[in-house]
Amino acid sequence: MAQHYDLIVIGGGSGGLSAAERAARYGARCALIEAARLRGTCVNVGCIPKKVMWYAANLAHALDDAPGYGFRLDYFGFDWHELKTARDHFVLDVNEWYLGHLAEAGVILIRGFARFTEAHILEVGGEHYSADHIIIATGRRPKIPELPGAEFGMT
């Protein structure tokens, strides 16, 4: 027997989260299916990590320029591993916040990959779920450009 919802959203990126959260706040019984981290490309490997790296680069330039403005600094170098670790922790904190946000809205999170078995029935990890409405919001995969160093952006 399938667990039934008013709405099931496949995909925990920006679009999927917004749809599920809004419907739940209007009283719909909602589930969201996601196999990976919430918030998709922007939060996990795009906008947010890029901004952390951009701010770090800006700070490095400011430190180099500071003596020209009268600042005396003891510059002891840079620790790539520390920056990357801090960036990754920041992204994980955003993901954790969204888990709480979904729970607060009453959205049930189902971990795994969904596949249709019938028009309104999905299978995820051997369990079946049905819904009056199903939204597919799976987004796309990022394209890594053929540029030296581009592979470092995906680690």
C-alpha positions as CSV (number, residue, x, y, z in Angstrom):
1,M,0.0,0.0,0.0
2,A,1.4,3.4,-1.0
3,Q,1.7,6.3,1.4
4,H,-0.5,9.1,0.0
5,Y,0.2,12.8,-0.3
6,D,-1.6,15.8,-1.8
7,L,1.7,16.7,-3.5
8,I,5.1,15.0,-4.0
9,V,8.0,17.0,-5.3
10,I,10.9,15.2,-6.9
11,G,14.1,17.3,-6.4
12,G,15.3,19.3,-3.5
13,G,16.8,22.3,-5.3
14,S,15.4,25.8,-5.2
15,G,12.3,25.1,-7.3
16,G,11.4,21.9,-5.6
17,L,11.9,23.2,-2.1
18,S,9.9,26.3,-2.8
19,A,7.0,24.3,-4.3
20,A,6.8,21.8,-1.4
21,E,7.2,24.4,1.3
22,R,4.6,26.7,-0.1
23,A,2.0,24.0,-0.7
24,A,2.6,22.6,2.9
25,R,2.1,26.1,4.4
26,Y,-1.3,26.3,2.5
27,G,-2.3,23.0,4.2
28,A,-1.3,20.4,1.6
29,R,0.2,17.1,2.8
30,C,3.5,17.2,1.0
31,A,6.6,15.1,0.5
32,L,9.9,15.9,-1.1
33,I,12.1,13.3,-2.6
34,E,15.9,14.0,-2.8
35,A,18.9,11.7,-3.0
36,A,21.6,14.3,-2.4
37,R,22.0,17.4,-0.4
38,L,19.2,20.0,-0.3
39,R,19.2,23.2,-2.3
40,G,20.8,21.9,-5.5
41,T,23.6,23.3,-7.5
42,C,23.5,26.9,-6.3
43,V,24.0,26.2,-2.6
44,N,26.1,23.1,-2.8
45,V,28.6,23.7,-5.7
46,G,27.6,27.0,-7.3
47,C,26.7,30.4,-6.0
48,I,27.4,30.0,-2.3
49,P,30.8,28.2,-2.5
50,K,31.8,30.6,-5.3
51,K,31.0,33.6,-3.1
52,V,33.0,32.3,-0.2
53,M,36.0,31.8,-2.5
54,W,35.5,35.3,-4.1
55,Y,35.4,37.0,-0.7
56,A,38.6,35.1,0.3
57,A,40.3,36.3,-2.9
58,N,39.2,39.9,-2.3
59,L,40.5,39.7,1.2
60,A,43.9,38.5,0.0
61,H,44.1,41.5,-2.4
62,A,43.1,43.9,0.4
63,L,45.8,42.4,2.6
64,D,48.4,43.0,-0.2
65,D,47.2,46.6,-0.7
66,A,46.9,47.4,3.1
67,P,50.6,48.6,3.5
68,G,50.0,51.2,0.9
69,Y,47.3,52.7,3.1
70,G,49.5,52.8,6.2
71,F,48.6,49.4,7.7
72,R,51.4,47.4,9.2
73,L,50.5,43.7,8.9
74,D,52.2,40.5,9.7
75,Y,51.1,38.2,6.9
76,F,51.7,34.6,7.7
77,G,50.5,33.1,4.4
78,F,47.4,31.2,3.4
79,D,45.9,27.8,4.2
80,W,43.9,26.4,1.3
81,H,42.7,23.4,3.3
82,E,41.4,25.7,6.1
83,L,39.5,27.9,3.6
84,K,38.0,24.8,1.8
85,T,37.0,23.2,5.1
86,A,35.3,26.4,6.3
87,R,33.5,26.8,2.9
88,D,32.3,23.2,3.1
89,H,31.1,23.6,6.7
90,F,29.2,26.8,5.7
91,V,27.4,24.9,2.9
92,L,26.5,22.0,5.2
93,D,25.1,24.5,7.7
94,V,22.8,25.9,5.0
95,N,21.7,22.3,4.2
96,E,21.0,21.6,7.9
97,W,19.0,24.8,8.2
98,Y,16.8,23.7,5.2
99,L,16.1,20.4,6.9
100,G,14.7,22.2,9.8
101,H,12.8,24.6,7.6
102,L,11.1,21.7,5.8
103,A,10.2,20.0,9.0
104,E,8.8,23.2,10.4
105,A,6.6,23.6,7.3
106,G,5.4,20.0,7.6
107,V,7.1,18.6,4.5
108,I,8.1,15.0,4.7
109,L,11.6,14.4,3.3
110,I,12.1,11.0,1.5
111,R,15.7,10.2,0.7
112,G,16.5,8.4,-2.5
113,F,15.8,8.3,-6.3
114,A,12.2,8.3,-7.5
115,R,10.7,6.4,-10.4
116,F,7.2,6.2,-11.7
117,T,5.5,2.9,-11.4
118,E,2.1,4.3,-12.5
119,A,0.7,7.8,-13.3
120,H,0.4,8.9,-9.7
121,I,2.6,6.4,-7.9
122,L,6.4,6.6,-7.3
123,E,8.8,4.0,-6.0
124,V,11.8,5.1,-3.8
125,G,14.0,2.4,-2.4
126,G,11.4,-0.3,-2.5
127,E,8.7,1.9,-0.9
128,H,5.7,3.2,-2.8
129,Y,4.2,6.7,-2.6
130,S,1.2,8.2,-4.3
131,A,0.0,11.8,-4.8
132,D,-2.7,13.7,-6.4
133,H,0.0,16.0,-7.9
134,I,3.6,15.3,-8.6
135,I,6.2,18.0,-9.6
136,I,9.4,17.0,-11.2
137,A,12.0,19.6,-10.3
138,T,15.3,17.8,-10.8
139,G,17.2,20.6,-12.4
140,R,20.4,19.9,-14.4
141,R,23.9,18.9,-13.8
142,P,26.7,21.5,-14.0
143,K,28.9,21.6,-17.1
144,I,32.6,21.8,-16.2
145,P,34.3,24.1,-18.8
146,E,37.5,22.9,-20.5
147,L,39.8,25.3,-18.7
148,P,42.9,24.6,-16.6
149,G,41.9,24.3,-13.0
150,A,38.1,24.0,-13.6
151,E,38.1,20.5,-12.0
152,F,39.1,22.1,-8.7
153,G,35.7,23.8,-8.5
154,M,33.9,20.5,-8.2
155,T,35.9,19.1,-5.3
